[in-house]
Amino acid sequence: MGSLSIWHWAIVLFVFWPLAAAITVVPVWQILKRVGIAGWLSLLSVIPIVGLVALWVMAFSAWPNDKH
């Protein structure tokens, strides 16, 4: 078993990463729209640490559509 060639990395970079990003961003965008938060913030979900921190901030903050 040798190391991965440049073609393997190119496939990962140009095929699988955008596919995984789209699979993540689209549902997060819809969720954010339903709770009244700007949908463009779903782009943060593809940045590993930033997406995780954003998830925690959104989970424990008051949402604009809260009825409290």
Phi, psi and omega in degrees: 000115180267184178281164181285140180279174179297331181292324176297316179292325178295319178296316179297315184291317188260349181244301187284322181294313177296326177295315178295322178295317179294320179296331180274314188290319185299309179293325179295321177301314181295319178297315181296321177297321181292329181266001175088020178254146182304128183295332182297341178294346177294341177295338177291341183291344180270351176266115192310299184287319181297318179297321179292317178296318179298322178298316180293319179297315180292327182293326186249009177257164178284131180267150181300334181267007178296141181262015184283000000 
